[in-house]
Amino acid sequence: MTSLDISKSWEDNAKQLRLLGVEPLNMHGYYRDYAKRYMRSKRWKDTRDRILAVTAGCCARCGASRERYKVDVHHLTYARLGAELDADLLPLCYRCHGTVHYVRNMRQDKAQ
């Protein structure tokens, strides 16, 4: 298993994985390894803080504040993981974040 370098952009890592025959959007352990390390990086913490500042730490869906619920930053797409655009990210409280993932998973199950 090749290791991914979180100092590189998602695109650079995806190119490296494609050369190994691994599709980046379906790369299981590779993606989890990258995401796990990336989500602990200073780059992600800075990005996360910037996105939360846009809504003053409130959920973009229901308006709940950090004082009421934990507010996460949700990836609308993982296509640019590590090099996200602000438009790829959405601050959501843990309830709305869970709902978004539940609905997405239900849609994927119906499609199969």
N, CA, C and O atoms as a MOPAC input file, in Angstrom:
PM7 MOZYME 1SCF
protein

 N      0.85200 1    -1.18000 1     0.00000 1
 C      0.00000 1     0.00000 1     0.00000 1
 C      0.88900 1     1.23200 1     0.00000 1
 O      1.79700 1     1.35300 1     0.82200 1
 N      0.63100 1     2.11500 1    -0.89700 1
 C      1.38400 1     3.36300 1    -0.94400 1
 C      0.81900 1     4.33000 1     0.08800 1
 O     -0.38000 1     4.30400 1     0.36800 1
 N      1.65800 1     5.17100 1     0.64900 1
 C      1.13600 1     6.15000 1     1.59600 1
 C      0.89200 1     7.45400 1     0.85200 1
 O      1.58600 1     7.79600 1    -0.10500 1
 N     -0.10700 1     8.15700 1     1.32100 1
 C     -0.46100 1     9.42600 1     0.70600 1
 C      0.16400 1    10.55900 1     1.49000 1
 O      0.34000 1    10.46900 1     2.70500 1
 N      0.49400 1    11.61100 1     0.79300 1
 C      1.18000 1    12.75800 1     1.37500 1
 C      0.17600 1    13.89500 1     1.52600 1
 O     -0.25900 1    14.47600 1     0.53100 1
 N     -0.19700 1    14.21800 1     2.77300 1
 C     -1.21000 1    15.25800 1     2.96700 1
 C     -0.69800 1    16.65100 1     2.63400 1
 O     -1.48400 1    17.59700 1     2.58700 1
 N      0.58500 1    16.79600 1     2.40400 1
 C      1.08600 1    18.10700 1     1.99000 1
 C      0.80200 1    18.34500 1     0.50600 1
 O      0.85000 1    19.48100 1     0.03300 1
 N      0.50500 1    17.26500 1    -0.22300 1
 C      0.14500 1    17.39600 1    -1.64000 1
 C     -1.35200 1    17.62100 1    -1.77100 1
 O     -2.10800 1    17.33900 1    -0.84200 1
 N     -1.78000 1    18.12200 1    -2.90500 1
 C     -3.20500 1    18.32000 1    -3.13700 1
 C     -3.88000 1    16.98800 1    -3.39700 1
 O     -3.22200 1    15.99400 1    -3.70300 1
 N     -5.19300 1    16.97600 1    -3.27300 1
 C     -5.97600 1    15.78600 1    -3.58500 1
 C     -5.71100 1    15.32800 1    -5.01300 1
 O     -5.59600 1    14.13000 1    -5.26800 1
 N     -5.61400 1    16.26900 1    -5.94200 1
 C     -5.39900 1    15.91500 1    -7.33700 1
 C     -4.07800 1    15.17500 1    -7.53300 1
 O     -4.01900 1    14.19500 1    -8.27600 1
 N     -3.02100 1    15.64100 1    -6.87000 1
 C     -1.71800 1    14.97200 1    -6.98600 1
 C     -1.78000 1    13.54900 1    -6.44500 1
 O     -1.24200 1    12.62400 1    -7.05500 1
 N     -2.43600 1    13.37400 1    -5.30100 1
 C     -2.56600 1    12.03700 1    -4.72900 1
 C     -3.45100 1    11.15900 1    -5.60400 1
 O     -3.17800 1     9.96900 1    -5.76100 1
 N     -4.50300 1    11.72800 1    -6.17300 1
 C     -5.39400 1    10.95900 1    -7.04000 1
 C     -4.65500 1    10.46900 1    -8.28200 1
 O     -4.85600 1     9.33300 1    -8.71200 1
 N     -3.80800 1    11.30800 1    -8.85900 1
 C     -3.01200 1    10.89200 1   -10.02000 1
 C     -2.10100 1     9.73000 1    -9.66300 1
 O     -1.98100 1     8.76600 1   -10.42000 1
 N     -1.46200 1     9.82800 1    -8.51100 1
 C     -0.57700 1     8.75600 1    -8.05900 1
 C     -1.35500 1     7.45100 1    -7.91100 1
 O     -0.87600 1     6.39100 1    -8.31500 1
 N     -2.54600 1     7.52500 1    -7.33700 1
 C     -3.35300 1     6.31600 1    -7.13700 1
 C     -3.84900 1     5.73500 1    -8.45700 1
 O     -3.89400 1     4.51600 1    -8.61900 1
 N     -4.21900 1     6.59600 1    -9.39900 1
 C     -4.66700 1     6.09700 1   -10.70900 1
 C     -3.56500 1     5.30600 1   -11.40700 1
 O     -3.83700 1     4.31300 1   -12.08100 1
 N     -2.31800 1     5.75000 1   -11.24200 1
 C     -1.19500 1     5.01400 1   -11.82700 1
 C     -1.08500 1     3.60900 1   -11.23200 1
 O     -0.58400 1     2.68700 1   -11.87500 1
 N     -1.56100 1     3.46200 1    -9.99700 1
 C     -1.54600 1     2.15000 1    -9.34400 1
 C     -2.82100 1     1.34900 1    -9.63100 1
 O     -2.97600 1     0.22200 1    -9.16000 1
 N     -3.73000 1     1.94500 1   -10.40700 1
 C     -4.97200 1     1.25200 1   -10.75000 1
 C     -6.06300 1     1.38600 1    -9.71300 1
 O     -7.00300 1     0.59200 1    -9.70000 1
 N     -5.95700 1     2.38600 1    -8.83300 1
 C     -6.96600 1     2.60300 1    -7.79400 1
 C     -7.74900 1     3.85800 1    -8.14000 1
 O     -7.16000 1     4.92600 1    -8.30800 1
 N     -9.07100 1     3.74600 1    -8.25000 1
 C     -9.90700 1     4.90200 1    -8.56600 1
 C    -10.06800 1     5.75500 1    -7.30900 1
 O    -10.55000 1     5.25100 1    -6.29400 1
 N     -9.67800 1     7.03500 1    -7.34400 1
 C     -9.67200 1     7.87600 1    -6.14900 1
 C    -11.01300 1     7.99700 1    -5.43900 1
 O    -11.04400 1     8.06000 1    -4.21000 1
 N    -12.11900 1     8.03100 1    -6.17100 1
 C    -13.40700 1     8.19300 1    -5.50400 1
 C    -13.89900 1     6.88500 1    -4.89700 1
 O    -14.91500 1     6.87300 1    -4.20300 1
 N    -13.19800 1     5.79000 1    -5.14800 1
 C    -13.59900 1     4.49800 1    -4.61100 1
 C    -12.35500 1     3.75200 1    -4.13300 1
 O    -12.13100 1     2.59800 1    -4.49900 1
 N    -11.55500 1     4.42000 1    -3.31700 1
 C    -10.27600 1     3.82100 1    -2.98500 1
 C    -10.17300 1     3.32800 1    -1.55300 1
 O     -9.07400 1     3.07200 1    -1.06100 1
 N    -11.30700 1     3.19300 1    -0.88300 1
 C    -11.43600 1     2.57000 1     0.42500 1
 C    -10.31800 1     2.95300 1     1.39400 1
 O    -10.30100 1     4.07900 1     1.89100 1
 N     -9.39600 1     2.05200 1     1.67000 1
 C     -8.35900 1     2.29000 1     2.66800 1
 C     -7.49100 1     3.48700 1     2.36200 1
 O     -7.08400 1     4.20400 1     3.27600 1
 N     -7.20100 1     3.71900 1     1.10100 1
 C     -6.37700 1     4.86400 1     0.72400 1
 C     -7.08100 1     6.16300 1     1.10300 1
 O     -6.47900 1     7.06000 1     1.69300 1
 N     -8.36300 1     6.25000 1     0.75600 1
 C     -9.12700 1     7.45400 1     1.06000 1
 C     -9.23500 1     7.65200 1     2.57100 1
 O     -9.02100 1     8.75300 1     3.07800 1
 N     -9.56700 1     6.58200 1     3.28100 1
 C     -9.72200 1     6.69900 1     4.73100 1
 C     -8.42000 1     7.15900 1     5.38600 1
 O     -8.43500 1     7.99300 1     6.29000 1
 N     -7.30100 1     6.61400 1     4.92700 1
 C     -5.99700 1     7.00300 1     5.46900 1
 C     -5.74700 1     8.48200 1     5.21900 1
 O     -5.32300 1     9.20400 1     6.12200 1
 N     -6.00500 1     8.93400 1     4.00200 1
 C     -5.79000 1    10.33200 1     3.64400 1
 C     -6.71200 1    11.22900 1     4.46600 1
 O     -6.26800 1    12.20900 1     5.06400 1
 N     -7.99300 1    10.88500 1     4.49100 1
 C     -8.95800 1    11.71600 1     5.20400 1
 C     -8.64300 1    11.76800 1     6.69100 1
 O     -8.72500 1    12.83300 1     7.30500 1
 N     -8.28600 1    10.64000 1     7.27200 1
 C     -7.98600 1    10.58300 1     8.70000 1
 C     -6.82700 1    11.51900 1     9.04800 1
 O     -6.90800 1    12.28100 1    10.01100 1
 N     -5.76300 1    11.45900 1     8.27200 1
 C     -4.61900 1    12.32700 1     8.53900 1
 C     -4.92300 1    13.77500 1     8.16100 1
 O     -4.52600 1    14.69600 1     8.87400 1
 N     -5.61000 1    13.97800 1     7.06700 1
 C     -5.92100 1    15.33400 1     6.61600 1
 C     -6.80800 1    16.06100 1     7.62200 1
 O     -6.58300 1    17.23700 1     7.90600 1
 N     -7.80400 1    15.38100 1     8.15700 1
 C     -8.73100 1    16.01700 1     9.09200 1
 C     -8.04800 1    16.42900 1    10.40400 1
 O     -8.63300 1    17.16100 1    11.20300 1
 N     -6.83100 1    15.96800 1    10.62300 1
 C     -6.05500 1    16.36100 1    11.80800 1
 C     -5.00700 1    17.41700 1    11.48300 1
 O     -4.27800 1    17.86200 1    12.37000 1
 N     -4.92600 1    17.81700 1    10.22500 1
 C     -3.86800 1    18.72900 1     9.79900 1
 C     -4.21900 1    20.19700 1    10.08100 1
 O     -5.38300 1    20.55800 1    10.25200 1
 N     -3.18400 1    21.01700 1    10.12400 1
 C     -3.38600 1    22.45900 1    10.29200 1
 C     -4.15600 1    23.03200 1     9.10700 1
 O     -4.99100 1    23.91900 1     9.28200 1
 N     -3.88200 1    22.53400 1     7.90600 1
 C     -4.58000 1    23.02100 1     6.71700 1
 C     -6.09300 1    22.85500 1     6.87700 1
 O     -6.85500 1    23.78200 1     6.60200 1
 N     -6.52900 1    21.65300 1     7.32800 1
 C     -7.96700 1    21.42100 1     7.48800 1
 C     -8.52600 1    22.28300 1     8.62000 1
 O     -9.62000 1    22.83300 1     8.49200 1
 N     -7.79500 1    22.40600 1     9.71900 1
 C     -8.28200 1    23.22100 1    10.84000 1
 C     -8.46000 1    24.67100 1    10.42100 1
 O     -9.43500 1    25.30900 1    10.81800 1
 N     -7.53900 1    25.20400 1     9.62800 1
 C     -7.66100 1    26.57400 1     9.13100 1
 C     -8.85200 1    26.71000 1     8.19200 1
 O     -9.60700 1    27.68000 1     8.27000 1
 N     -9.01700 1    25.73100 1     7.30200 1
 C    -10.15000 1    25.74800 1     6.36500 1
 C    -11.46000 1    25.67000 1     7.13400 1
 O    -12.38800 1    26.43400 1     6.86800 1
 N    -11.53200 1    24.75700 1     8.07700 1
 C    -12.73600 1    24.55800 1     8.88300 1
 C    -13.10500 1    25.84300 1     9.63700 1
 O    -14.26600 1    26.25300 1     9.63700 1
 N    -12.12700 1    26.46700 1    10.26900 1
 C    -12.37400 1    27.70900 1    11.01000 1
 C    -12.88700 1    28.81000 1    10.08900 1
 O    -13.78800 1    29.56300 1    10.45900 1
 N    -12.31800 1    28.90700 1     8.89300 1
 C    -12.74600 1    29.92200 1     7.92400 1
 C    -14.20200 1    29.70100 1     7.50400 1
 O    -14.97000 1    30.65800 1     7.40000 1
 N    -14.58100 1    28.44500 1     7.26400 1
 C    -15.95400 1    28.12900 1     6.84300 1
 C    -16.93600 1    28.39800 1     7.98200 1
 O    -18.01700 1    28.94000 1     7.75400 1
 N    -16.56600 1    28.02300 1     9.20300 1
 C    -17.44900 1    28.26600 1    10.34500 1
 C    -17.61700 1    29.75900 1    10.61500 1
 O    -18.66900 1    30.18800 1    11.08800 1
 N    -16.59400 1    30.54700 1    10.31900 1
 C    -16.67100 1    31.98900 1    10.54800 1
 C    -17.71800 1    32.64300 1     9.64600 1
 O    -18.30900 1    33.65800 1    10.01500 1
 N    -17.94500 1    32.06600 1     8.47100 1
 C    -18.91800 1    32.63000 1     7.52100 1
 C    -20.31200 1    32.66400 1     8.13600 1
 O    -21.05800 1    33.62000 1     7.92600 1
 N    -20.67100 1    31.62600 1     8.89500 1
 C    -22.00200 1    31.56500 1     9.51000 1
 C    -21.93400 1    31.80000 1    11.01600 1
 O    -22.86900 1    31.45600 1    11.73900 1
 N    -20.85100 1    32.37600 1    11.48700 1
 C    -20.63900 1    32.63500 1    12.91500 1
 C    -20.79900 1    31.35500 1    13.73100 1
 O    -21.28400 1    31.38900 1    14.86100 1
 N    -20.38800 1    30.23000 1    13.15300 1
 C    -20.44000 1    28.96100 1    13.86100 1
 C    -21.80900 1    28.33400 1    13.93100 1
 O    -22.02000 1    27.39400 1    14.69800 1
 N    -22.74900 1    28.83400 1    13.14300 1
 C    -24.11300 1    28.29600 1    13.14000 1
 C    -24.33300 1    27.35200 1    11.95900 1
 O    -23.66400 1    27.44600 1    10.93000 1
 N    -25.27900 1    26.45100 1    12.13500 1
 C    -25.63700 1    25.51000 1    11.07700 1
 C    -26.26000 1    26.25800 1     9.90000 1
 O    -27.15900 1    27.07800 1    10.08900 1
 N    -25.78900 1    25.97800 1     8.69900 1
 C    -26.31000 1    26.64500 1     7.50700 1
 C    -27.70500 1    26.13800 1     7.14200 1
 O    -28.40800 1    26.77900 1     6.36000 1
 N    -28.10400 1    25.01200 1     7.69000 1
 C    -29.40900 1    24.42600 1     7.34700 1
 C    -30.50500 1    24.85100 1     8.31900 1
 O    -31.56400 1    25.31000 1     7.89200 1
 N    -30.26200 1    24.70300 1     9.62400 1
 C    -31.31500 1    25.00500 1    10.60500 1
 C    -31.01100 1    26.23900 1    11.45100 1
 O    -31.89100 1    26.73300 1    12.15700 1
 N    -29.77200 1    26.74700 1    11.38800 1
 C    -29.40600 1    27.93800 1    12.13800 1
 C    -28.98100 1    27.68700 1    13.57400 1
 O    -28.69800 1    28.63900 1    14.30200 1
 N    -28.92800 1    26.42000 1    14.00400 1
 C    -28.51900 1    26.11000 1    15.38100 1
 C    -27.10400 1    26.62500 1    15.63300 1
 O    -26.23700 1    26.56400 1    14.76200 1
 N    -26.89500 1    27.12900 1    16.83800 1
 C    -25.57800 1    27.67500 1    17.19000 1
 C    -24.70200 1    26.60600 1    17.82200 1
 O    -25.17700 1    25.53700 1    18.20500 1
 N    -23.42000 1    26.91300 1    17.92400 1
 C    -22.45500 1    26.00200 1    18.57200 1
 C    -22.83600 1    25.74500 1    20.02000 1
 O    -22.54700 1    24.67500 1    20.55600 1
 N    -23.48400 1    26.71800 1    20.66000 1
 C    -23.86800 1    26.54700 1    22.05200 1
 C    -24.94500 1    25.47000 1    22.18900 1
 O    -25.01900 1    24.79200 1    23.21400 1
 N    -25.77300 1    25.31300 1    21.16600 1
 C    -26.86300 1    24.32900 1    21.22600 1
 C    -26.41600 1    22.95400 1    20.74600 1
 O    -26.67500 1    21.95200 1    21.41200 1
 N    -25.75100 1    22.89700 1    19.60200 1
 C    -25.29100 1    21.63500 1    19.02300 1
 C    -23.88100 1    21.80500 1    18.48800 1
 O    -23.45500 1    22.91300 1    18.15900 1
 N    -23.16600 1    20.69900 1    18.40500 1
 C    -21.84400 1    20.71600 1    17.77700 1
 C    -22.04000 1    21.01100 1    16.28800 1
 O    -22.90500 1    20.41300 1    15.64900 1
 N    -21.25100 1    21.92000 1    15.73900 1
 C    -21.34400 1    22.26700 1    14.31600 1
 C    -20.10400 1    21.73500 1    13.61300 1
 O    -18.97500 1    22.06700 1    13.97300 1
 N    -20.33800 1    20.89400 1    12.59300 1
 C    -19.27400 1    20.30800 1    11.78000 1
 C    -19.22800 1    21.01300 1    10.43400 1
 O    -20.12500 1    21.78100 1    10.08600 1
 N    -18.17800 1    20.74300 1     9.69200 1
 C    -18.10200 1    21.22700 1     8.31500 1
 C    -18.25300 1    20.00600 1     7.40300 1
 O    -17.41700 1    19.10200 1     7.40800 1
 N    -19.31600 1    20.00200 1     6.63500 1
 C    -19.67500 1    18.88600 1     5.75300 1
 C    -19.08800 1    19.10000 1     4.36000 1
 O    -19.15700 1    20.19700 1     3.80500 1
 N    -18.51100 1    18.03300 1     3.80500 1
 C    -18.01600 1    18.06600 1     2.42800 1
 C    -19.17100 1    17.74100 1     1.48400 1
 O    -19.74600 1    16.65500 1     1.56100 1
 N    -19.50800 1    18.65700 1     0.60900 1
 C    -20.52100 1    18.39100 1    -0.41200 1
 C    -19.96600 1    17.46100 1    -1.47800 1
 O    -20.71300 1    16.72600 1    -2.12400 1
 N    -18.65100 1    17.49900 1    -1.65800 1
 C    -17.95500 1    16.60200 1    -2.57800 1
 C    -16.57000 1    16.31600 1    -2.00800 1
 O    -15.97700 1    17.15400 1    -1.32900 1
 N    -16.07100 1    15.12700 1    -2.29500 1
 C    -14.70500 1    14.77800 1    -1.89800 1
 C    -13.76500 1    14.84700 1    -3.10400 1
 O    -12.60700 1    14.44000 1    -3.01300 1
 N    -14.25100 1    15.35300 1    -4.21200 1
 C    -13.46000 1    15.39200 1    -5.44600 1
 C    -12.20700 1    16.25700 1    -5.29600 1
 O    -11.21800 1    16.04100 1    -5.99700 1
 N    -12.24300 1    17.23600 1    -4.38300 1
 C    -11.07700 1    18.10500 1    -4.19400 1
 C    -10.57700 1    18.04300 1    -2.74800 1
 O    -10.07800 1    19.03900 1    -2.22200 1
 N    -10.70800 1    16.88800 1    -2.10900 1
 C    -10.28300 1    16.73800 1    -0.72400 1
 C     -8.82300 1    17.15700 1    -0.59000 1
 O     -7.95000 1    16.64900 1    -1.29300 1
 N     -8.57500 1    18.08200 1     0.31400 1
 C     -7.22500 1    18.61000 1     0.49800 1
 C     -7.00300 1    19.89000 1    -0.27800 1
 O     -6.05400 1    20.62700 1    -0.00900 1
 N     -7.86900 1    20.15800 1    -1.23700 1
 C     -7.79300 1    21.39100 1    -2.02500 1
 C     -9.21500 1    21.91300 1    -2.24900 1
 O     -9.55700 1    22.38100 1    -3.33500 1
 N    -10.03600 1    21.82100 1    -1.19500 1
 C    -11.44600 1    22.19000 1    -1.30800 1
 C    -11.64300 1    23.65700 1    -1.67000 1
 O    -10.85900 1    24.52800 1    -1.29400 1
 N    -12.70100 1    23.89200 1    -2.40000 1
 C    -13.19500 1    25.25000 1    -2.59900 1
 C    -14.15700 1    25.52800 1    -1.45100 1
 O    -14.73400 1    24.59800 1    -0.88600 1
 N    -14.33400 1    26.79100 1    -1.10500 1
 C    -15.29800 1    27.11200 1    -0.04800 1
 C    -16.68700 1    26.58900 1    -0.40900 1
 O    -17.44900 1    26.19000 1     0.47200 1
 N    -17.01700 1    26.58800 1    -1.69500 1
 C    -18.32700 1    26.10900 1    -2.14900 1
 C    -18.49500 1    24.60300 1    -1.96500 1
 O    -19.61300 1    24.09600 1    -2.06800 1
 N    -17.40900 1    23.87600 1    -1.69600 1
 C    -17.47000 1    22.42600 1    -1.45900 1
 C    -17.85800 1    22.09800 1    -0.02200 1
 O    -18.11100 1    20.93600 1     0.29700 1
 N    -17.90800 1    23.10600 1     0.85100 1
 C    -18.07300 1    22.87900 1     2.28300 1
 C    -19.29100 1    23.60400 1     2.83200 1
 O    -19.65000 1    24.68700 1     2.37000 1
 N    -19.92000 1    22.98600 1     3.82900 1
 C    -21.13100 1    23.55200 1     4.40800 1
 C    -21.14800 1    23.29300 1     5.91200 1
 O    -21.05200 1    22.14200 1     6.33900 1
 N    -21.27000 1    24.35300 1     6.72700 1
 C    -21.34300 1    24.13400 1     8.17200 1
 C    -22.70500 1    23.56100 1     8.54000 1
 O    -23.73800 1    24.14400 1     8.21000 1
 N    -22.70700 1    22.41900 1     9.22300 1
 C    -23.95200 1    21.76400 1     9.63000 1
 C    -23.84200 1    21.30300 1    11.07300 1
 O    -22.79500 1    20.80600 1    11.49000 1
 N    -24.93400 1    21.46700 1    11.85100 1
 C    -24.95800 1    20.92200 1    13.19700 1
 C    -24.97800 1    19.39600 1    13.08400 1
 O    -25.26500 1    18.84900 1    12.01900 1
 N    -24.67400 1    18.72200 1    14.18100 1
 C    -24.54700 1    17.26600 1    14.08700 1
 C    -25.86500 1    16.61000 1    13.68500 1
 O    -25.85100 1    15.55100 1    13.05700 1
 N    -27.00100 1    17.21000 1    14.03100 1
 C    -28.30100 1    16.62300 1    13.64200 1
 C    -28.51000 1    16.74500 1    12.12700 1
 O    -28.87600 1    15.77000 1    11.47200 1
 N    -28.28100 1    17.92900 1    11.57800 1
 C    -28.44600 1    18.12600 1    10.13100 1
 C    -27.39800 1    17.33100 1     9.35700 1
 O    -27.69500 1    16.78300 1     8.29600 1
 N    -26.17800 1    17.26600 1     9.88100 1
 C    -25.11100 1    16.51700 1     9.22700 1
 C    -25.50000 1    15.04100 1     9.13500 1
 O    -25.32500 1    14.41200 1     8.09100 1
 N    -26.02300 1    14.49500 1    10.22400 1
 C    -26.46900 1    13.10200 1    10.22200 1
 C    -27.59600 1    12.86700 1     9.24300 1
 O    -27.62700 1    11.84300 1     8.56200 1
 N    -28.53100 1    13.81500 1     9.16500 1
 C    -29.65200 1    13.69700 1     8.23400 1
 C    -29.17600 1    13.69700 1     6.79200 1
 O    -29.64800 1    12.90100 1     5.98000 1
 N    -28.25000 1    14.58100 1     6.46900 1
 C    -27.71000 1    14.65200 1     5.10600 1
 C    -27.06300 1    13.32500 1     4.71700 1
 O    -27.28200 1    12.83200 1     3.61100 1
 N    -26.26900 1    12.74600 1     5.61300 1
 C    -25.61800 1    11.46800 1     5.30800 1
 C    -26.63600 1    10.33100 1     5.23200 1
 O    -26.49700 1     9.43700 1     4.39800 1
 N    -27.64300 1    10.35400 1     6.08000 1
 C    -28.67400 1     9.31800 1     6.06200 1
 C    -29.43900 1     9.34700 1     4.73600 1
 O    -29.65500 1     8.30500 1     4.11700 1
 N    -29.84500 1    10.53900 1     4.30400 1
 C    -30.58700 1    10.68200 1     3.04300 1
 C    -29.72800 1    10.24400 1     1.87300 1
 O    -30.21400 1     9.55200 1     0.97900 1
 N    -28.45300 1    10.63600 1     1.85800 1
 C    -27.54900 1    10.24400 1     0.77900 1
 C    -27.39600 1     8.72200 1     0.73300 1
 O    -27.43600 1     8.12500 1    -0.34300 1
 N    -27.22300 1     8.10200 1     1.89200 1
 C    -27.08000 1     6.64600 1     1.93500 1
 C    -28.35100 1     5.94700 1     1.47800 1
 O    -28.28300 1     4.91600 1     0.80900 1
 N    -29.50900 1     6.49400 1     1.82900 1
 C    -30.77600 1     5.90400 1     1.38900 1
 C    -30.89100 1     5.97700 1    -0.13200 1
 O    -31.33000 1     5.02000 1    -0.76900 1
 N    -30.50100 1     7.10600 1    -0.71300 1
 C    -30.54500 1     7.24200 1    -2.17300 1
 C    -29.61400 1     6.24200 1    -2.85300 1
 O    -29.96300 1     5.63900 1    -3.86800 1
 N    -28.43000 1     6.07800 1    -2.27900 1
 C    -27.47100 1     5.12900 1    -2.87000 1
 C    -27.99600 1     3.69600 1    -2.77300 1
 O    -27.81400 1     2.91200 1    -3.70400 1
 N    -28.64400 1     3.34200 1    -1.65900 1
 C    -29.19200 1     1.99700 1    -1.51000 1
 C    -30.30300 1     1.73600 1    -2.51900 1
 O    -30.39600 1     0.63900 1    -3.06900 1
 N    -31.14900 1     2.74300 1    -2.76800 1
 C    -32.23900 1     2.57300 1    -3.74200 1
 C    -31.70500 1     2.43100 1    -5.16500 1
 O    -32.29100 1     1.73100 1    -5.99000 1
 N    -30.58700 1     3.10300 1    -5.44300 1
 C    -30.00500 1     3.05400 1    -6.80100 1
 C    -29.40000 1     1.69500 1    -7.09200 1
 O    -29.25200 1     1.33000 1    -8.25800 1
 N    -29.04900 1     0.94000 1    -6.07000 1
 C    -28.39000 1    -0.35900 1    -6.28700 1
 C    -29.36800 1    -1.43600 1    -6.49300 1
 O    -28.98500 1    -2.59000 1    -6.68900 1

